[in-house]
Amino acid sequence: QSVLTQPPSVSGDPGQRVTISCTGGDSNIGAGYDVHWYQQFPGTAPKLLIYGNKNRPSGVPDRFSGSKSGASASLAITGLQAEDEADYSCQSFDSSLTAWVFGGGTKLTVL
Amino acid sequence: EVQVVESGGGLVQPGGSLRLSCAGSGFTVSSNYMSWVRQAPGKGLEWVSIIYTGGKTYYADSVKGRFTISRDNSKNMLSLQMNSLRVEDTAVYYCVRCSPHSDPRFVNFGFWGQGTLVIVSS
């Protein structure tokens, strides 16, 4: 069981908007630590997708956006494309554990 | 071009040891926060260890006392010495260059290597 909770899977039709939630607690997201998101395709290394709650690294399409409120964060993907089918993981810092923590990951399926 | 290349993975028996290495190029390992993150087969990502630019180190509870992170500045390399290995340590181990930040608690894992597979089995 991960410190940060994500839904195991989400799905959507091409062109739709989907969101992936990441729920933490008072010692991590709720304590004000940043949330970062990673995208991972099967058999490959993760790639930084969103950093500092809402910022996109160079080269990441603006169809991807992040937000944070209280002890939760969300990743939104608009204009869903087949190439977005991948695993998405959130990450933050936990002061109680003195550890950098991940969510369990969410598998996005484009129908 | 920034690159991190891991090596040293393989098959080891429970209780055994293994040393992973990570060669950095295009940047200076000692000037960055560097970390190891692992992923067990079919599972999510798990942070393992981090070393600060000043040399301070932290470990996940699951590996504390068994794993040691270190770096060789002369070779621009990062290492992870893994002792008393358990079956549950089986995973792909990624070497990661963390983003620069004034507060390491806020860093993200900005640049990943391709990973090296460690299998602990009898």
Chai-1 contact restraints between the chains, C-beta under 6 A:
chainA,res_idxA,chainB,res_idxB,connection_type,confidence,min_distance_angstrom,max_distance_angstrom,comment,restraint_id
A,D34,B,F106,contact,1.0,0.0,6.0,A-B,restraint_1
A,H36,B,N108,contact,1.0,0.0,6.0,A-B,restraint_2
A,A45,B,Y94,contact,1.0,0.0,6.0,A-B,restraint_3
A,A45,B,W112,contact,1.0,0.0,6.0,A-B,restraint_4
A,A45,B,Q114,contact,1.0,0.0,6.0,A-B,restraint_5
A,A45,B,G115,contact,1.0,0.0,6.0,A-B,restraint_6
A,P46,B,W112,contact,1.0,0.0,6.0,A-B,restraint_7
A,L48,B,N108,contact,1.0,0.0,6.0,A-B,restraint_8
A,L48,B,G110,contact,1.0,0.0,6.0,A-B,restraint_9
A,Y51,B,N108,contact,1.0,0.0,6.0,A-B,restraint_10
A,S89,B,L45,contact,1.0,0.0,6.0,A-B,restraint_11
A,F93,B,R105,contact,1.0,0.0,6.0,A-B,restraint_12
A,A99,B,A60,contact,1.0,0.0,6.0,A-B,restraint_13
A,W100,B,W47,contact,1.0,0.0,6.0,A-B,restraint_14
A,F102,B,G44,contact,1.0,0.0,6.0,A-B,restraint_15
A,F102,B,L45,contact,1.0,0.0,6.0,A-B,restraint_16
A,G104,B,G44,contact,1.0,0.0,6.0,A-B,restraint_17
A,G105,B,G44,contact,1.0,0.0,6.0,A-B,restraint_18
